[in-house]
Amino acid sequence: MSDDEAVALWMKFRFAETDGRPVCPNCGTEKPYFITTRNQFRCRNSGCRKTFSLTSDTYFHSPKKSLRDILKAMVEFSLKAQHMTVDELSKALNLSTKTAAVWMQKLTRLCEHRMFAGVFDSPVAYDTAEFHGRLRNPNLRARGSAAKGRNLGKRLHYLAIKENRHYGRMVMKPFEDLKAAEIGKYIMSKIARGSMTFMDEASGWKRMYGYHKQKPIKHKTSYWKKGKDGEPDRHTNHAESVFSGLRVKERVARGWAPQNAQFRCAEECYRRESAALDDIDAFFDLGKALAKPGQNGMRGYWKWYKKRNSPSGCARGVHTRSCEEWKRHFRPKLKKSLASML
């Protein structure tokens, strides 16, 4: 693929609503002019005059790599069936490990913008599962009971709602605490009233009894029950099969931080829904997410060097300083180095 073809494909993804014609992100003008010397666009509106590039308002803004490399990374990411590691992306594009890790986070965040945001009106199945987000090291006999409780309080509860069919639409959401009221409110907001739902015998689902047509299945006796009078079979296999992908990520990726749990869920939804598509359609499905608004994260020092109301807790005390404290820490060293250079 040449550079011109990569730019044309990127513009088709980025400005999908106008069929590839650039649009000002500030005022919405569809006729900006192109600045050849800067490789950027500028709005014609006299009250706006905003300058923007092809990657503005996306997770890949101000890239040091070409658009062809970014599109190739999206292709490599979409071809994987279960999970893609940082080393695989680094070898495929000849990137450093740190750059590949940052791109992996950008791609997983991009999956969140293509996740189903509507309301389910067809038969769905939902279930919850608990994951730690970080694999425990092999327990040593010498540690005894002290090693068993060192990770308590960090487990997250994941809710999966999936259409009761293969390759159906689905959503996933993590919850810090298994509160039936909070989860039930989210379920009622995602599933239309009167829809047929399949779930297990958990007591927390009883509060939605009059809102949905519930078809519970008692897992104490069986995991599948034949439907009667033309009804679908009762089971939660479609929802429970989703959690197998998170278990793979937990083993391969060695866990993830709680603040990145939503992006892992979005990636799993993309993997499951794109399994029924061919490679090109799966790539285009991910590329269409570039046109979605709200891609404002990962700018500047997005990882830890940012303002906080209170310093974060760290066992080694490395990341406990605020933004101003880090500036006061580095300013004397910077002045000293400049003085030595002069």
N, C-alpha and C positions, 0 to 999 in steps of 0.2 A: 504494500500500500504506500503510495506516495504521500507527500506532505499535503498536497492540495486535496487528495481524496480523504485524508484523515480529518482535515478541517471541515470539509463538506459533511462528513458523517457526524462529526461532533456538533455542528450547527443543526443538523437534523434532530439530534437528541436534545440539545440545549434549548432550542426554540421549536419545540414540537407543535405548539399551538398555531404557529404561523408558517408551518411547513418549511422551516429552516431560515426564514428571514429574521435578522437580528431585531430585537426589541429592547428599548431602554428599560432597565430595571427600576428606574426611579419614577418616571412619568408615564411610561407605556408607549412612547412614540415608536412607530414601526418603520421609520425612515431615517435612522442615523447614518452618518457618513463615516467612511473608513479612513483612518489616518495611516498611510502606508509606512511612514518612517517609524512609527511607534507600534505598528501592528495592533491597533486598538480602534474602537468605535467611539464616536462622540455624538451626543444627542443634538438634533437640529433645533429643538425647542429653545427659544431665547430665555425662558425662565428656568431652564434646567441645565443645559450644557454639560451634562454628566459624561465623563469619560469612563468607559468600561471595556473589558476584554472578553474573550470567549469563555474564560473560566471564572468570570466574576459571579459572586453569589452561589458558588458551588464549593464542595469540599476540596476541589483541586485548584483553587485560586492561586495565582502567582507561582506556577510550577517551574521547577528547574529542568524538568524533563519535557520532552515534546509530547504533543497530543497523541502521536502514534504509540508512544510507550504507555500512556495512560489507557488508551483503548486496548492495547495488548494485555495490560494487567486486568482489565475488565473481562476480556475473553478468557484468560487463564482462570480467573475467579469463577466465572459462570460454568466452566466445563467440569468442575469438580462436583462429584455426587454427594459427598458427605461433608468434608472439611478440607480447607487448604491451609497449610502451615506457612510460616514466614520463610522458612528455608526453601520451600518449593517456589514461592514467588520470587525470592532473591535469585535463585538459579535460573529461573525462566527469563528474567529481564536483566540479569547481571547488575543487580542492585546491592547496596550494602544492607546488612541485616537491620540496621536502624531505620533506613528508608523503607524497606519492605514492611517492617512492623507498623510504621505510620500509615502506609498505603493500605494495609490490611484493615486498620481501624477505619479508614475513610470508606473503604468498600463495604464494610459491615454497617456503617452508618447510612450509606446510600441505600442499603436494602430496607431500612426503616421507612423510607419515603415511597416505596412501592407496595408496602403492606396494605391489605384490605382495610379501608376506613369506613365502609358502609355498615349496614345492619343485615344480619342473616334472617332470611324469611323461609328458608328450606330446612328440612330436618338436619339437626346438628348434634354432635356429641361433644361433651366437655369433661375434663378431668383435671386434677391437680397432681403435681409431683414435687418432691423436695430435692434440691441439689445444693451442694455446698459451694460450688464455684471454685474450689481449690482441692486438689488431691492431697490426701494425707500421706506422709512418709510411712514406710513400714514400721510398725510399732515394735519397740524393743522391750524385751522382758525386764531389762534393768530399770526402765522408766516406770514401770508399774502403772498405776491408775493416774499418775500425773500427766501422762501423755494422751490420755483419752479425752480429756475435757479442754484441751488447749484451743480447739476450734469452735467451741460452743458459742451460740449467739450470732453466727454469721451465715446460717443457712437461709436460703431464699425459697419461696414457694412459687411455682410456675403454674399458671393457668393456661390451658390449651383449649381453644374452641375451633372445631373443624367440621365442615360439612360431612354428613354421614355417607361418603362415597370416596372412591379412590381419586387422588389428585384433586380434591376439592379445595375451595378457599379456606383459609384458616387465619387465626390471630393468636398471638401468645403475649402474655404480660406477666412480669415478675411482681411478687408482693413480698414485703419484708415480714409481715405477720399474717398468719392464717386466720384472718377475721372473716367470719361468714357474711357479716353485713357489708363489708367493703367489697368482697369478691362478688357477692350477690348483686350489689348495685351495678357493678361493671358488666355482669352477665346480662342483666335486664336492659342495659344500654346498647348491647351488641346484638341481642337476639330479639326479633320482633315478637310482639304479644300474640299468643296463640300458636306459636310454632311448636313443632314436635321436637323434643330434646331427649337425649339418651345420656344417662349418668349412672354412677354407682350408688350404693346405699348410704352414702354419707349423710349425716343428720343436717348438715348445713344447707343442703339443697331443698329442704322442705319449705323454706320461706318463699320459694318461687313456684309453689305448687299451683296456685290459682292463676299465675301469670303465663305459664307455658303448659303445653300438654306433655307432661313428664312421663317417660317410659323407663323406669329404673330397672336395673339388673343387679341381683344380689350376688356379689362375688364370693360369698361364703358357700354358695351351692353350685354356681356355674358362672362362666364368663361369656356365654352365648346362649340365647334363647330364641327359639323359632317364633316368628311373628304369626299372629292369628288374624283371620278375616282380612287378608290383604295388607296387613301392616308390615313395615320393615322388621327385620330381625333385630332383637335387642342385644346390643353389645356396645362397648366403648373402645373397640380395638383401633378405630381410626384416630381417636384422640390420644390413646396411650402409645401408639406407634411413633408419635411425634417426639416423645421423650427419649427415644433411642438415639436420635441425632445429637441431643444435648449430652448424652452419656459419652458419645464418641468425641465430642469437643472437649469434654472434661478430661478424657484420657490423653488426647493428642495435644491440646493446647495447654495442658497443665493447669487448667482452671482459668478464671477470669475475675476481675474486680466487680463488686456489686453495682457500681455506677455504669458498667458496660453490659449488664445483664440484658437490658432491653435490646441492645444491638445484636447480641447473640440470638435472642428470640427472633428478631427480624431476619437474620441470616438463615435460621432454620426454616422459617416460613417460606423464604425464597427457594431454598433447596427442595422443599417438599412440593411446592406448586410448579416449579420448573422441571420436575422429573418427567412430566407428561409432554414437555416441549422438546423440540430438537435443539441442537446447539445454537443455531442462528437465532431462533426465537427466544431462547433463554438469554442470550446476549442482548438482544434488543429490549427484552423486558427489563433488564437491569439498566440499560442505557436511557430508557424513557424516564427513569427516576431523576435524571439530571435536570429535567424541566420543572420539577416540583420545588416550591419555595420553602424557605426555612432552613437552608443549608448554611448556617452561620457559625458553626462550631469549628474547632481546630484551627484557630488563627493565632498567630504570634506564639507566645510561650503558653501553649494550651494545656500542657501536661500538669506541671506542679507550680510553675512560677506565675502565680496569679494572686489577685487580692482575695483575701478570706476574712470573714468576720471573726473567726477564731482559728488558731493554727490547728492543722490536722495532726492526728496522733500517729506516731511512728515508733516502733520498738527501739530503733537505733538513734532516734532523734535527728534524722537527716532532713526530713521534710516538715519540721515543726516551725519553721520561720515563715513569717508573712512576707508580702511583697516588699514593704518598706524596710524590713529587717535585712532582707537579702541585698537591697540597694546599699544600705549602710555598711554591709559586710564587704561588698566588692569595691565600693568607691575608694577607700584608702589604697587598696592594692592597685587599682587602675591609675591613680595619681602617681604612685610610686614608680610604676612601670613607665609611664610617660616621662617622668622626670629623669629616669635613667637613660631613656632614649635621647633626650635632648642634651 
